[in-house]
Amino acid sequence: MSDKTHLYILWTNADVEAAEKMVFMYGVNSLLKGWWEEVTIILWGGSVKLAAENETIKQLISSALKAGVNMSACRSCADMYGLVGEIEAQNIEVIYWGEPLTDLLKNNEKLLTV
């Protein structure tokens, strides 16, 4: 049995259904039910734009943060869309994720990609 207790969800698409029915449903419930001790949702690509523009997604982000889910977004993606301020205004960390993602993969961390 692995002793890794932190789940990372790499959310890369702009599909509202996938966000509602997978990213947030599993991300929040897995933390609240104790399946994982820590959950981090990483916004990358189209999810950054969706998070800045879709009211339903904004509500899901707010609820996830209140539940204790960590939220972080790719700064390069947010820069490309011109949305850094909008993402940061939602209390989402905005950082360059290339190297940290590489480290997660090299260290065999638990990473779910949606």
Jmol script that loads the backbone (N, CA, C; Angstrom):
load data "model"
ATOM      1  N   MET A   1       0.848  -1.192   0.000  1.00  0.00           N
ATOM      2  CA  MET A   1       0.000   0.000   0.000  1.00  0.00           C
ATOM      3  C   MET A   1       0.888   1.248   0.000  1.00  0.00           C
ATOM      4  N   SER A   2       0.565   2.184  -0.831  1.00  0.00           N
ATOM      5  CA  SER A   2       1.333   3.416  -0.932  1.00  0.00           C
ATOM      6  C   SER A   2       1.048   4.317   0.266  1.00  0.00           C
ATOM      7  N   ASP A   3       2.067   5.046   0.698  1.00  0.00           N
ATOM      8  CA  ASP A   3       1.874   5.991   1.795  1.00  0.00           C
ATOM      9  C   ASP A   3       1.607   7.398   1.282  1.00  0.00           C
ATOM     10  N   LYS A   4       1.415   7.548  -0.005  1.00  0.00           N
ATOM     11  CA  LYS A   4       1.133   8.863  -0.588  1.00  0.00           C
ATOM     12  C   LYS A   4      -0.316   9.238  -0.280  1.00  0.00           C
ATOM     13  N   THR A   5      -0.498  10.427   0.274  1.00  0.00           N
ATOM     14  CA  THR A   5      -1.824  10.840   0.734  1.00  0.00           C
ATOM     15  C   THR A   5      -2.314  12.126   0.072  1.00  0.00           C
ATOM     16  N   HIS A   6      -1.580  12.600  -0.917  1.00  0.00           N
ATOM     17  CA  HIS A   6      -1.933  13.849  -1.601  1.00  0.00           C
ATOM     18  C   HIS A   6      -2.303  13.515  -3.044  1.00  0.00           C
ATOM     19  N   LEU A   7      -3.523  13.876  -3.430  1.00  0.00           N
ATOM     20  CA  LEU A   7      -3.980  13.681  -4.803  1.00  0.00           C
ATOM     21  C   LEU A   7      -3.894  15.003  -5.551  1.00  0.00           C
ATOM     22  N   TYR A   8      -3.313  14.955  -6.727  1.00  0.00           N
ATOM     23  CA  TYR A   8      -3.273  16.099  -7.634  1.00  0.00           C
ATOM     24  C   TYR A   8      -4.196  15.795  -8.802  1.00  0.00           C
ATOM     25  N   ILE A   9      -5.091  16.727  -9.111  1.00  0.00           N
ATOM     26  CA  ILE A   9      -5.975  16.583 -10.264  1.00  0.00           C
ATOM     27  C   ILE A   9      -5.561  17.636 -11.282  1.00  0.00           C
ATOM     28  N   LEU A  10      -5.033  17.173 -12.404  1.00  0.00           N
ATOM     29  CA  LEU A  10      -4.620  18.072 -13.481  1.00  0.00           C
ATOM     30  C   LEU A  10      -5.816  18.253 -14.408  1.00  0.00           C
ATOM     31  N   TRP A  11      -6.445  19.422 -14.332  1.00  0.00           N
ATOM     32  CA  TRP A  11      -7.675  19.719 -15.066  1.00  0.00           C
ATOM     33  C   TRP A  11      -7.299  20.537 -16.292  1.00  0.00           C
ATOM     34  N   THR A  12      -7.405  19.919 -17.476  1.00  0.00           N
ATOM     35  CA  THR A  12      -6.874  20.544 -18.685  1.00  0.00           C
ATOM     36  C   THR A  12      -7.914  20.924 -19.726  1.00  0.00           C
ATOM     37  N   ASN A  13      -9.171  20.591 -19.511  1.00  0.00           N
ATOM     38  CA  ASN A  13     -10.150  20.854 -20.573  1.00  0.00           C
ATOM     39  C   ASN A  13     -11.210  21.856 -20.132  1.00  0.00           C
ATOM     40  N   ALA A  14     -11.967  22.353 -21.091  1.00  0.00           N
ATOM     41  CA  ALA A  14     -12.996  23.361 -20.822  1.00  0.00           C
ATOM     42  C   ALA A  14     -14.394  22.755 -20.845  1.00  0.00           C
ATOM     43  N   ASP A  15     -14.501  21.473 -20.573  1.00  0.00           N
ATOM     44  CA  ASP A  15     -15.786  20.773 -20.572  1.00  0.00           C
ATOM     45  C   ASP A  15     -16.460  20.948 -19.209  1.00  0.00           C
ATOM     46  N   VAL A  16     -17.591  21.639 -19.185  1.00  0.00           N
ATOM     47  CA  VAL A  16     -18.301  21.911 -17.935  1.00  0.00           C
ATOM     48  C   VAL A  16     -18.741  20.615 -17.264  1.00  0.00           C
ATOM     49  N   GLU A  17     -19.243  19.665 -18.049  1.00  0.00           N
ATOM     50  CA  GLU A  17     -19.690  18.379 -17.490  1.00  0.00           C
ATOM     51  C   GLU A  17     -18.541  17.656 -16.789  1.00  0.00           C
ATOM     52  N   ALA A  18     -17.382  17.613 -17.429  1.00  0.00           N
ATOM     53  CA  ALA A  18     -16.227  16.950 -16.819  1.00  0.00           C
ATOM     54  C   ALA A  18     -15.821  17.658 -15.530  1.00  0.00           C
ATOM     55  N   ALA A  19     -15.906  18.970 -15.531  1.00  0.00           N
ATOM     56  CA  ALA A  19     -15.566  19.732 -14.331  1.00  0.00           C
ATOM     57  C   ALA A  19     -16.534  19.419 -13.196  1.00  0.00           C
ATOM     58  N   GLU A  20     -17.825  19.492 -13.495  1.00  0.00           N
ATOM     59  CA  GLU A  20     -18.839  19.251 -12.465  1.00  0.00           C
ATOM     60  C   GLU A  20     -18.842  17.809 -11.979  1.00  0.00           C
ATOM     61  N   LYS A  21     -18.837  16.874 -12.921  1.00  0.00           N
ATOM     62  CA  LYS A  21     -19.083  15.469 -12.594  1.00  0.00           C
ATOM     63  C   LYS A  21     -17.825  14.675 -12.262  1.00  0.00           C
ATOM     64  N   MET A  22     -16.653  15.263 -12.466  1.00  0.00           N
ATOM     65  CA  MET A  22     -15.422  14.563 -12.122  1.00  0.00           C
ATOM     66  C   MET A  22     -14.500  15.424 -11.279  1.00  0.00           C
ATOM     67  N   VAL A  23     -14.010  16.512 -11.839  1.00  0.00           N
ATOM     68  CA  VAL A  23     -12.996  17.311 -11.155  1.00  0.00           C
ATOM     69  C   VAL A  23     -13.471  17.733  -9.769  1.00  0.00           C
ATOM     70  N   PHE A  24     -14.625  18.379  -9.702  1.00  0.00           N
ATOM     71  CA  PHE A  24     -15.090  18.896  -8.417  1.00  0.00           C
ATOM     72  C   PHE A  24     -15.817  17.851  -7.589  1.00  0.00           C
ATOM     73  N   MET A  25     -16.621  17.010  -8.212  1.00  0.00           N
ATOM     74  CA  MET A  25     -17.336  15.987  -7.453  1.00  0.00           C
ATOM     75  C   MET A  25     -16.344  15.077  -6.728  1.00  0.00           C
ATOM     76  N   TYR A  26     -15.389  14.538  -7.474  1.00  0.00           N
ATOM     77  CA  TYR A  26     -14.416  13.643  -6.853  1.00  0.00           C
ATOM     78  C   TYR A  26     -13.425  14.412  -5.984  1.00  0.00           C
ATOM     79  N   GLY A  27     -12.952  15.541  -6.475  1.00  0.00           N
ATOM     80  CA  GLY A  27     -11.965  16.304  -5.719  1.00  0.00           C
ATOM     81  C   GLY A  27     -12.448  16.693  -4.336  1.00  0.00           C
ATOM     82  N   VAL A  28     -13.648  17.228  -4.250  1.00  0.00           N
ATOM     83  CA  VAL A  28     -14.194  17.662  -2.958  1.00  0.00           C
ATOM     84  C   VAL A  28     -14.578  16.461  -2.102  1.00  0.00           C
ATOM     85  N   ASN A  29     -15.326  15.521  -2.671  1.00  0.00           N
ATOM     86  CA  ASN A  29     -15.778  14.374  -1.881  1.00  0.00           C
ATOM     87  C   ASN A  29     -14.628  13.527  -1.370  1.00  0.00           C
ATOM     88  N   SER A  30     -13.584  13.363  -2.163  1.00  0.00           N
ATOM     89  CA  SER A  30     -12.463  12.535  -1.718  1.00  0.00           C
ATOM     90  C   SER A  30     -11.748  13.158  -0.522  1.00  0.00           C
ATOM     91  N   LEU A  31     -11.773  14.473  -0.432  1.00  0.00           N
ATOM     92  CA  LEU A  31     -11.187  15.144   0.726  1.00  0.00           C
ATOM     93  C   LEU A  31     -12.129  15.055   1.925  1.00  0.00           C
ATOM     94  N   LEU A  32     -13.399  15.395   1.715  1.00  0.00           N
ATOM     95  CA  LEU A  32     -14.361  15.394   2.819  1.00  0.00           C
ATOM     96  C   LEU A  32     -14.583  14.003   3.405  1.00  0.00           C
ATOM     97  N   LYS A  33     -14.509  12.977   2.586  1.00  0.00           N
ATOM     98  CA  LYS A  33     -14.731  11.602   3.048  1.00  0.00           C
ATOM     99  C   LYS A  33     -13.444  10.930   3.528  1.00  0.00           C
ATOM    100  N   GLY A  34     -12.333  11.661   3.452  1.00  0.00           N
ATOM    101  CA  GLY A  34     -11.074  11.145   3.966  1.00  0.00           C
ATOM    102  C   GLY A  34     -10.374  10.136   3.078  1.00  0.00           C
ATOM    103  N   TRP A  35     -10.750  10.078   1.812  1.00  0.00           N
ATOM    104  CA  TRP A  35     -10.076   9.159   0.891  1.00  0.00           C
ATOM    105  C   TRP A  35      -8.655   9.636   0.627  1.00  0.00           C
ATOM    106  N   TRP A  36      -8.474  10.949   0.639  1.00  0.00           N
ATOM    107  CA  TRP A  36      -7.164  11.581   0.507  1.00  0.00           C
ATOM    108  C   TRP A  36      -7.027  12.604   1.625  1.00  0.00           C
ATOM    109  N   GLU A  37      -5.820  12.770   2.140  1.00  0.00           N
ATOM    110  CA  GLU A  37      -5.588  13.772   3.176  1.00  0.00           C
ATOM    111  C   GLU A  37      -5.485  15.176   2.596  1.00  0.00           C
ATOM    112  N   GLU A  38      -5.045  15.262   1.357  1.00  0.00           N
ATOM    113  CA  GLU A  38      -4.903  16.560   0.696  1.00  0.00           C
ATOM    114  C   GLU A  38      -5.233  16.400  -0.783  1.00  0.00           C
ATOM    115  N   VAL A  39      -5.925  17.397  -1.326  1.00  0.00           N
ATOM    116  CA  VAL A  39      -6.284  17.392  -2.745  1.00  0.00           C
ATOM    117  C   VAL A  39      -5.912  18.748  -3.338  1.00  0.00           C
ATOM    118  N   THR A  40      -5.239  18.716  -4.471  1.00  0.00           N
ATOM    119  CA  THR A  40      -4.901  19.932  -5.205  1.00  0.00           C
ATOM    120  C   THR A  40      -5.424  19.805  -6.626  1.00  0.00           C
ATOM    121  N   ILE A  41      -6.234  20.766  -7.036  1.00  0.00           N
ATOM    122  CA  ILE A  41      -6.711  20.840  -8.417  1.00  0.00           C
ATOM    123  C   ILE A  41      -5.842  21.856  -9.145  1.00  0.00           C
ATOM    124  N   ILE A  42      -5.232  21.412 -10.246  1.00  0.00           N
ATOM    125  CA  ILE A  42      -4.351  22.259 -11.045  1.00  0.00           C
ATOM    126  C   ILE A  42      -5.080  22.636 -12.337  1.00  0.00           C
ATOM    127  N   LEU A  43      -5.330  23.918 -12.522  1.00  0.00           N
ATOM    128  CA  LEU A  43      -5.974  24.408 -13.744  1.00  0.00           C
ATOM    129  C   LEU A  43      -4.904  24.635 -14.798  1.00  0.00           C
ATOM    130  N   TRP A  44      -5.139  24.073 -15.979  1.00  0.00           N
ATOM    131  CA  TRP A  44      -4.143  24.161 -17.052  1.00  0.00           C
ATOM    132  C   TRP A  44      -4.895  24.230 -18.374  1.00  0.00           C
ATOM    133  N   GLY A  45      -4.493  25.091 -19.254  1.00  0.00           N
ATOM    134  CA  GLY A  45      -5.131  25.173 -20.566  1.00  0.00           C
ATOM    135  C   GLY A  45      -6.540  25.738 -20.485  1.00  0.00           C
ATOM    136  N   GLY A  46      -7.465  25.084 -21.185  1.00  0.00           N
ATOM    137  CA  GLY A  46      -8.834  25.577 -21.296  1.00  0.00           C
ATOM    138  C   GLY A  46      -9.577  25.723 -19.984  1.00  0.00           C
ATOM    139  N   SER A  47      -9.181  24.977 -18.963  1.00  0.00           N
ATOM    140  CA  SER A  47      -9.861  25.100 -17.670  1.00  0.00           C
ATOM    141  C   SER A  47      -9.636  26.474 -17.055  1.00  0.00           C
ATOM    142  N   VAL A  48      -8.509  27.106 -17.356  1.00  0.00           N
ATOM    143  CA  VAL A  48      -8.229  28.450 -16.841  1.00  0.00           C
ATOM    144  C   VAL A  48      -9.262  29.435 -17.379  1.00  0.00           C
ATOM    145  N   LYS A  49      -9.515  29.364 -18.666  1.00  0.00           N
ATOM    146  CA  LYS A  49     -10.499  30.254 -19.295  1.00  0.00           C
ATOM    147  C   LYS A  49     -11.903  29.971 -18.764  1.00  0.00           C
ATOM    148  N   LEU A  50     -12.241  28.697 -18.646  1.00  0.00           N
ATOM    149  CA  LEU A  50     -13.554  28.312 -18.123  1.00  0.00           C
ATOM    150  C   LEU A  50     -13.744  28.834 -16.703  1.00  0.00           C
ATOM    151  N   ALA A  51     -12.720  28.715 -15.877  1.00  0.00           N
ATOM    152  CA  ALA A  51     -12.803  29.158 -14.484  1.00  0.00           C
ATOM    153  C   ALA A  51     -13.006  30.661 -14.368  1.00  0.00           C
ATOM    154  N   ALA A  52     -12.506  31.405 -15.327  1.00  0.00           N
ATOM    155  CA  ALA A  52     -12.639  32.859 -15.293  1.00  0.00           C
ATOM    156  C   ALA A  52     -13.974  33.340 -15.841  1.00  0.00           C
ATOM    157  N   GLU A  53     -14.624  32.523 -16.677  1.00  0.00           N
ATOM    158  CA  GLU A  53     -15.802  33.001 -17.406  1.00  0.00           C
ATOM    159  C   GLU A  53     -17.125  32.342 -17.025  1.00  0.00           C
ATOM    160  N   ASN A  54     -17.107  31.160 -16.444  1.00  0.00           N
ATOM    161  CA  ASN A  54     -18.339  30.409 -16.207  1.00  0.00           C
ATOM    162  C   ASN A  54     -18.768  30.529 -14.748  1.00  0.00           C
ATOM    163  N   GLU A  55     -19.974  31.050 -14.523  1.00  0.00           N
ATOM    164  CA  GLU A  55     -20.447  31.291 -13.154  1.00  0.00           C
ATOM    165  C   GLU A  55     -20.620  30.002 -12.354  1.00  0.00           C
ATOM    166  N   THR A  56     -21.091  28.948 -12.988  1.00  0.00           N
ATOM    167  CA  THR A  56     -21.243  27.666 -12.290  1.00  0.00           C
ATOM    168  C   THR A  56     -19.887  27.168 -11.814  1.00  0.00           C
ATOM    169  N   ILE A  57     -18.897  27.261 -12.668  1.00  0.00           N
ATOM    170  CA  ILE A  57     -17.549  26.813 -12.309  1.00  0.00           C
ATOM    171  C   ILE A  57     -16.981  27.689 -11.195  1.00  0.00           C
ATOM    172  N   LYS A  58     -17.239  28.982 -11.252  1.00  0.00           N
ATOM    173  CA  LYS A  58     -16.780  29.873 -10.180  1.00  0.00           C
ATOM    174  C   LYS A  58     -17.366  29.447  -8.837  1.00  0.00           C
ATOM    175  N   GLN A  59     -18.641  29.060  -8.831  1.00  0.00           N
ATOM    176  CA  GLN A  59     -19.275  28.601  -7.590  1.00  0.00           C
ATOM    177  C   GLN A  59     -18.651  27.300  -7.105  1.00  0.00           C
ATOM    178  N   LEU A  60     -18.359  26.397  -8.033  1.00  0.00           N
ATOM    179  CA  LEU A  60     -17.718  25.133  -7.661  1.00  0.00           C
ATOM    180  C   LEU A  60     -16.318  25.374  -7.093  1.00  0.00           C
ATOM    181  N   ILE A  61     -15.599  26.311  -7.658  1.00  0.00           N
ATOM    182  CA  ILE A  61     -14.271  26.656  -7.148  1.00  0.00           C
ATOM    183  C   ILE A  61     -14.383  27.189  -5.728  1.00  0.00           C
ATOM    184  N   SER A  62     -15.312  28.096  -5.506  1.00  0.00           N
ATOM    185  CA  SER A  62     -15.508  28.667  -4.178  1.00  0.00           C
ATOM    186  C   SER A  62     -15.847  27.581  -3.160  1.00  0.00           C
ATOM    187  N   SER A  63     -16.737  26.679  -3.522  1.00  0.00           N
ATOM    188  CA  SER A  63     -17.121  25.583  -2.623  1.00  0.00           C
ATOM    189  C   SER A  63     -15.945  24.657  -2.344  1.00  0.00           C
ATOM    190  N   ALA A  64     -15.163  24.371  -3.371  1.00  0.00           N
ATOM    191  CA  ALA A  64     -14.002  23.491  -3.194  1.00  0.00           C
ATOM    192  C   ALA A  64     -12.987  24.127  -2.243  1.00  0.00           C
ATOM    193  N   LEU A  65     -12.731  25.409  -2.424  1.00  0.00           N
ATOM    194  CA  LEU A  65     -11.802  26.104  -1.539  1.00  0.00           C
ATOM    195  C   LEU A  65     -12.306  26.077  -0.099  1.00  0.00           C
ATOM    196  N   LYS A  66     -13.597  26.307   0.099  1.00  0.00           N
ATOM    197  CA  LYS A  66     -14.178  26.273   1.446  1.00  0.00           C
ATOM    198  C   LYS A  66     -14.057  24.894   2.069  1.00  0.00           C
ATOM    199  N   ALA A  67     -14.093  23.847   1.242  1.00  0.00           N
ATOM    200  CA  ALA A  67     -13.974  22.471   1.733  1.00  0.00           C
ATOM    201  C   ALA A  67     -12.524  22.104   2.053  1.00  0.00           C
ATOM    202  N   GLY A  68     -11.578  22.957   1.635  1.00  0.00           N
ATOM    203  CA  GLY A  68     -10.174  22.698   1.924  1.00  0.00           C
ATOM    204  C   GLY A  68      -9.353  22.193   0.760  1.00  0.00           C
ATOM    205  N   VAL A  69      -9.949  22.150  -0.427  1.00  0.00           N
ATOM    206  CA  VAL A  69      -9.212  21.737  -1.624  1.00  0.00           C
ATOM    207  C   VAL A  69      -8.259  22.864  -2.018  1.00  0.00           C
ATOM    208  N   ASN A  70      -7.029  22.520  -2.348  1.00  0.00           N
ATOM    209  CA  ASN A  70      -6.064  23.498  -2.862  1.00  0.00           C
ATOM    210  C   ASN A  70      -6.348  23.723  -4.341  1.00  0.00           C
ATOM    211  N   MET A  71      -6.259  24.961  -4.774  1.00  0.00           N
ATOM    212  CA  MET A  71      -6.474  25.296  -6.184  1.00  0.00           C
ATOM    213  C   MET A  71      -5.258  26.080  -6.669  1.00  0.00           C
ATOM    214  N   SER A  72      -4.737  25.673  -7.814  1.00  0.00           N
ATOM    215  CA  SER A  72      -3.579  26.347  -8.384  1.00  0.00           C
ATOM    216  C   SER A  72      -3.717  26.344  -9.899  1.00  0.00           C
ATOM    217  N   ALA A  73      -3.288  27.416 -10.533  1.00  0.00           N
ATOM    218  CA  ALA A  73      -3.420  27.539 -11.987  1.00  0.00           C
ATOM    219  C   ALA A  73      -2.064  27.784 -12.630  1.00  0.00           C
ATOM    220  N   CYS A  74      -1.951  27.332 -13.853  1.00  0.00           N
ATOM    221  CA  CYS A  74      -0.756  27.539 -14.671  1.00  0.00           C
ATOM    222  C   CYS A  74      -0.657  29.018 -15.070  1.00  0.00           C
ATOM    223  N   ARG A  75       0.410  29.661 -14.641  1.00  0.00           N
ATOM    224  CA  ARG A  75       0.597  31.085 -14.957  1.00  0.00           C
ATOM    225  C   ARG A  75       0.772  31.310 -16.455  1.00  0.00           C
ATOM    226  N   SER A  76       1.485  30.443 -17.133  1.00  0.00           N
ATOM    227  CA  SER A  76       1.665  30.625 -18.580  1.00  0.00           C
ATOM    228  C   SER A  76       0.324  30.616 -19.291  1.00  0.00           C
ATOM    229  N   CYS A  77      -0.552  29.688 -18.900  1.00  0.00           N
ATOM    230  CA  CYS A  77      -1.886  29.616 -19.516  1.00  0.00           C
ATOM    231  C   CYS A  77      -2.694  30.865 -19.186  1.00  0.00           C
ATOM    232  N   ALA A  78      -2.687  31.259 -17.911  1.00  0.00           N
ATOM    233  CA  ALA A  78      -3.435  32.450 -17.504  1.00  0.00           C
ATOM    234  C   ALA A  78      -2.915  33.685 -18.229  1.00  0.00           C
ATOM    235  N   ASP A  79      -1.604  33.771 -18.416  1.00  0.00           N
ATOM    236  CA  ASP A  79      -1.016  34.881 -19.177  1.00  0.00           C
ATOM    237  C   ASP A  79      -1.498  34.870 -20.624  1.00  0.00           C
ATOM    238  N   MET A  80      -1.507  33.698 -21.249  1.00  0.00           N
ATOM    239  CA  MET A  80      -1.934  33.592 -22.652  1.00  0.00           C
ATOM    240  C   MET A  80      -3.367  34.073 -22.843  1.00  0.00           C
ATOM    241  N   TYR A  81      -4.215  33.778 -21.873  1.00  0.00           N
ATOM    242  CA  TYR A  81      -5.616  34.205 -21.947  1.00  0.00           C
ATOM    243  C   TYR A  81      -5.820  35.616 -21.397  1.00  0.00           C
ATOM    244  N   GLY A  82      -4.805  36.196 -20.776  1.00  0.00           N
ATOM    245  CA  GLY A  82      -4.945  37.510 -20.148  1.00  0.00           C
ATOM    246  C   GLY A  82      -5.848  37.471 -18.933  1.00  0.00           C
ATOM    247  N   LEU A  83      -5.780  36.377 -18.162  1.00  0.00           N
ATOM    248  CA  LEU A  83      -6.733  36.158 -17.076  1.00  0.00           C
ATOM    249  C   LEU A  83      -6.094  35.992 -15.698  1.00  0.00           C
ATOM    250  N   VAL A  84      -4.848  36.381 -15.540  1.00  0.00           N
ATOM    251  CA  VAL A  84      -4.187  36.197 -14.242  1.00  0.00           C
ATOM    252  C   VAL A  84      -4.987  36.860 -13.126  1.00  0.00           C
ATOM    253  N   GLY A  85      -5.378  38.110 -13.321  1.00  0.00           N
ATOM    254  CA  GLY A  85      -6.124  38.837 -12.292  1.00  0.00           C
ATOM    255  C   GLY A  85      -7.443  38.183 -11.944  1.00  0.00           C
ATOM    256  N   GLU A  86      -8.170  37.716 -12.950  1.00  0.00           N
ATOM    257  CA  GLU A  86      -9.463  37.073 -12.716  1.00  0.00           C
ATOM    258  C   GLU A  86      -9.304  35.775 -11.930  1.00  0.00           C
ATOM    259  N   ILE A  87      -8.251  35.039 -12.218  1.00  0.00           N
ATOM    260  CA  ILE A  87      -8.012  33.780 -11.508  1.00  0.00           C
ATOM    261  C   ILE A  87      -7.566  34.061 -10.075  1.00  0.00           C
ATOM    262  N   GLU A  88      -6.636  34.976  -9.899  1.00  0.00           N
ATOM    263  CA  GLU A  88      -6.173  35.320  -8.551  1.00  0.00           C
ATOM    264  C   GLU A  88      -7.301  35.888  -7.700  1.00  0.00           C
ATOM    265  N   ALA A  89      -8.247  36.603  -8.311  1.00  0.00           N
ATOM    266  CA  ALA A  89      -9.376  37.176  -7.573  1.00  0.00           C
ATOM    267  C   ALA A  89     -10.267  36.093  -6.961  1.00  0.00           C
ATOM    268  N   GLN A  90     -10.161  34.877  -7.467  1.00  0.00           N
ATOM    269  CA  GLN A  90     -10.933  33.755  -6.922  1.00  0.00           C
ATOM    270  C   GLN A  90     -10.147  32.993  -5.850  1.00  0.00           C
ATOM    271  N   ASN A  91      -9.056  33.586  -5.391  1.00  0.00           N
ATOM    272  CA  ASN A  91      -8.190  32.962  -4.382  1.00  0.00           C
ATOM    273  C   ASN A  91      -7.532  31.683  -4.880  1.00  0.00           C
ATOM    274  N   ILE A  92      -7.237  31.652  -6.173  1.00  0.00           N
ATOM    275  CA  ILE A  92      -6.517  30.537  -6.772  1.00  0.00           C
ATOM    276  C   ILE A  92      -5.063  30.967  -6.946  1.00  0.00           C
ATOM    277  N   GLU A  93      -4.161  30.146  -6.457  1.00  0.00           N
ATOM    278  CA  GLU A  93      -2.737  30.382  -6.656  1.00  0.00           C
ATOM    279  C   GLU A  93      -2.438  30.323  -8.157  1.00  0.00           C
ATOM    280  N   VAL A  94      -1.587  31.222  -8.638  1.00  0.00           N
ATOM    281  CA  VAL A  94      -1.197  31.221 -10.051  1.00  0.00           C
ATOM    282  C   VAL A  94       0.330  31.149 -10.108  1.00  0.00           C
ATOM    283  N   ILE A  95       0.850  30.012 -10.594  1.00  0.00           N
ATOM    284  CA  ILE A  95       2.298  29.797 -10.641  1.00  0.00           C
ATOM    285  C   ILE A  95       2.682  29.128 -11.963  1.00  0.00           C
ATOM    286  N   TYR A  96       3.957  29.144 -12.264  1.00  0.00           N
ATOM    287  CA  TYR A  96       4.457  28.387 -13.412  1.00  0.00           C
ATOM    288  C   TYR A  96       4.512  26.921 -12.998  1.00  0.00           C
ATOM    289  N   TRP A  97       3.756  26.079 -13.680  1.00  0.00           N
ATOM    290  CA  TRP A  97       3.594  24.690 -13.270  1.00  0.00           C
ATOM    291  C   TRP A  97       4.472  23.693 -14.015  1.00  0.00           C
ATOM    292  N   GLY A  98       5.221  24.103 -15.020  1.00  0.00           N
ATOM    293  CA  GLY A  98       6.013  23.154 -15.803  1.00  0.00           C
ATOM    294  C   GLY A  98       6.961  22.318 -14.963  1.00  0.00           C
ATOM    295  N   GLU A  99       7.800  22.972 -14.187  1.00  0.00           N
ATOM    296  CA  GLU A  99       8.768  22.246 -13.363  1.00  0.00           C
ATOM    297  C   GLU A  99       8.100  21.483 -12.220  1.00  0.00           C
ATOM    298  N   PRO A 100       7.153  22.093 -11.474  1.00  0.00           N
ATOM    299  CA  PRO A 100       6.486  21.325 -10.421  1.00  0.00           C
ATOM    300  C   PRO A 100       5.754  20.089 -10.952  1.00  0.00           C
ATOM    301  N   LEU A 101       5.116  20.205 -12.117  1.00  0.00           N
ATOM    302  CA  LEU A 101       4.438  19.045 -12.691  1.00  0.00           C
ATOM    303  C   LEU A 101       5.452  17.956 -13.033  1.00  0.00           C
ATOM    304  N   THR A 102       6.572  18.354 -13.593  1.00  0.00           N
ATOM    305  CA  THR A 102       7.629  17.390 -13.906  1.00  0.00           C
ATOM    306  C   THR A 102       8.102  16.681 -12.640  1.00  0.00           C
ATOM    307  N   ASP A 103       8.257  17.434 -11.555  1.00  0.00           N
ATOM    308  CA  ASP A 103       8.666  16.832 -10.281  1.00  0.00           C
ATOM    309  C   ASP A 103       7.625  15.837  -9.774  1.00  0.00           C
ATOM    310  N   LEU A 104       6.342  16.191  -9.880  1.00  0.00           N
ATOM    311  CA  LEU A 104       5.281  15.265  -9.463  1.00  0.00           C
ATOM    312  C   LEU A 104       5.394  13.951 -10.223  1.00  0.00           C
ATOM    313  N   LEU A 105       5.570  14.045 -11.521  1.00  0.00           N
ATOM    314  CA  LEU A 105       5.664  12.848 -12.355  1.00  0.00           C
ATOM    315  C   LEU A 105       6.910  12.029 -12.016  1.00  0.00           C
ATOM    316  N   LYS A 106       8.047  12.691 -11.873  1.00  0.00           N
ATOM    317  CA  LYS A 106       9.293  11.981 -11.567  1.00  0.00           C
ATOM    318  C   LYS A 106       9.251  11.310 -10.198  1.00  0.00           C
ATOM    319  N   ASN A 107       8.472  11.882  -9.276  1.00  0.00           N
ATOM    320  CA  ASN A 107       8.363  11.334  -7.922  1.00  0.00           C
ATOM    321  C   ASN A 107       7.190  10.374  -7.764  1.00  0.00           C
ATOM    322  N   ASN A 108       6.568  10.021  -8.875  1.00  0.00           N
ATOM    323  CA  ASN A 108       5.440   9.077  -8.859  1.00  0.00           C
ATOM    324  C   ASN A 108       4.325   9.492  -7.904  1.00  0.00           C
ATOM    325  N   GLU A 109       4.045  10.787  -7.867  1.00  0.00           N
ATOM    326  CA  GLU A 109       2.932  11.268  -7.050  1.00  0.00           C
ATOM    327  C   GLU A 109       1.620  10.829  -7.686  1.00  0.00           C
ATOM    328  N   LYS A 110       0.550  10.915  -6.918  1.00  0.00           N
ATOM    329  CA  LYS A 110      -0.774  10.515  -7.392  1.00  0.00           C
ATOM    330  C   LYS A 110      -1.367  11.657  -8.211  1.00  0.00           C
ATOM    331  N   LEU A 111      -1.478  11.444  -9.517  1.00  0.00           N
ATOM    332  CA  LEU A 111      -1.928  12.480 -10.441  1.00  0.00           C
ATOM    333  C   LEU A 111      -3.044  11.933 -11.313  1.00  0.00           C
ATOM    334  N   LEU A 112      -4.184  12.588 -11.251  1.00  0.00           N
ATOM    335  CA  LEU A 112      -5.341  12.246 -12.073  1.00  0.00           C
ATOM    336  C   LEU A 112      -5.484  13.356 -13.107  1.00  0.00           C
ATOM    337  N   THR A 113      -5.569  12.998 -14.375  1.00  0.00           N
ATOM    338  CA  THR A 113      -5.662  13.996 -15.443  1.00  0.00           C
ATOM    339  C   THR A 113      -7.042  13.968 -16.077  1.00  0.00           C
ATOM    340  N   VAL A 114      -7.680  15.137 -16.139  1.00  0.00           N
ATOM    341  CA  VAL A 114      -9.021  15.259 -16.716  1.00  0.00           C
ATOM    342  C   VAL A 114      -8.973  16.347 -17.765  1.00  0.00           C
TER     343      VAL A 114
END
end "model"
wireframe off; spacefill off
backbone 0.3
color backbone group
